[in-house]
Amino acid sequence: MTHEAAGVPTTRNDEDRQDSDRPDASRPAPETQDHTPGAPDAAGGPEGAAPRPEARLAKAVQAAEQALIEFEIAVETFRVEVENFSRLHHQKLGPMYARLDELDALIAEARAARTKDPEDERKAREARAAVLPMPGVDELFHDWMDGDGLSPEAAAMLTEQPVRPPKRVRPSEEARRLYRDLARKAHPDLAQDETERQRRDEFIARVNAAYGRGDVELLKELVEEWAAGPVPPPAPLSESEELYARLEWLTRRKELLTVLAQELEEGPIGSMLRMAPDDPDQLLEDIAEQLLGEVSRRESELAEMVQ
């Protein structure tokens, strides 16, 4: 992942390489307007007249809102990839890492038994301790908590519901298309009052959960649900002070998202994803193949030592 302009993470497939899916959070989207001779234009006066300052500011706020939404979509898309990759990495490769640790301990113990060397015995004890470490508080809750509280796996276990892990690192193209469409239409930052914001927050949380699992059917149902819901009327132009405050909030929100994007990119899973930006699922298969080779080599070494 690379940062464009203010740190927007780019996604990595053919659809996202199109210009329309590479938003620059610092560059407002171009706007086109129909001008009828003699009719008031978007600036609030007849064509050719000087635009009102409040009208120009309102247009700047609208452009900043759209840029922030595109930025949030890019960050959330990458966050889902990082989270899915982490879970699938643990599910697919965790047993192989455990087997390697066990083989390392067995090899060290066999060597110590053969040499009777105190140093080899010390290494054997350390290798065995690595296989069965004493869990700490963080380890006890590993994979039980995520940014939204209990992870889906933990919640499923506590409620006796079936676990629904992600099917793959990157959701399908259709899921990505449906997610973008819903996020652009129902984004909470488009709300004009607190009630509408809460409604959108709850809806987008459901959208994010469905997208994280790659659930295309549920996303389609959410599209229909949103289309049938109430459509808020367009808000009138605000006063200059309110518009400036809105621009300030949008700027702070973008700065926070930029920090989040950088943390995702620079973390261990984000770094791994950069190794295979076009096919992260294949990266898991490649790592698994390498680990199987390591397991085979250690088993052969152990077999030779215990003969």
Salt bridges, closest charged atoms under 4 A:
GLU4 OE2 - ARG22 NH1 3.17
ASP14 OD1 - ARG17 NH2 2.50
GLU15 OE2 - ARG180 NH1 3.00
ASP16 OD2 - ARG176 NH2 2.04
ASP16 OD1 - ARG180 NH2 2.12
ASP21 OD1 - ARG180 NE 3.83
ASP21 OD1 - ARG184 NH2 3.27
ASP24 OD2 - ARG27 NH1 3.20
GLU54 OE1 - ARG52 NH2 3.58
GLU65 OE2 - ARG246 NH2 3.00
GLU70 OE2 - ARG184 NE 3.02
GLU72 OE1 - HIS187 NE2 2.85
GLU72 OE2 - ARG253 NE 2.95
GLU76 OE2 - ARG79 NH2 2.73
GLU81 OE1 - ARG12 NH2 2.18
GLU81 OE2 - ARG170 NE 2.97
GLU81 OE2 - ARG176 NH1 3.55
GLU83 OE1 - ARG79 NH1 2.86
GLU83 OE2 - ARG87 NH1 3.33
GLU102 OE1 - ARG128 NH1 2.94
ASP104 OD1 - ARG298 NE 2.64
GLU109 OE2 - ARG128 NE 2.88
GLU119 OE2 - ARG122 NH2 2.30
GLU126 OE2 - ARG122 NH1 2.45
ASP143 OD2 - HIS90 NE2 3.39
ASP143 OD2 - HIS142 NE2 3.52
ASP146 OD2 - ARG87 NH2 3.33
GLU153 OE1 - ARG87 NE 3.81
GLU174 OE2 - ARG177 NH2 3.97
GLU174 OE2 - LYS220 NZ 3.24
ASP181 OD2 - LYS185 NZ 3.35
ASP189 OD2 - HIS187 ND1 3.75
ASP189 OD1 - ARG197 NH2 3.21
GLU196 OE2 - ARG199 NH2 3.13
GLU196 OE2 - ARG200 NE 2.76
ASP215 OD2 - ARG164 NH1 3.62
GLU217 OE2 - LYS220 NZ 3.92
GLU225 OE1 - ARG206 NH2 2.77
GLU248 OE1 - ARG252 NH1 3.66
GLU265 OE1 - HIS3 NE2 2.29
ASP278 OD1 - ARG17 NH1 3.27
ASP281 OD2 - ARG168 NH2 3.99
GLU285 OE2 - LYS92 NZ 3.29
GLU294 OE2 - ARG297 NH2 2.48
GLU294 OE1 - ARG298 NH1 2.66
GLU299 OE2 - ARG99 NH2 3.11
GLU301 OE2 - ARG111 NH2 3.52
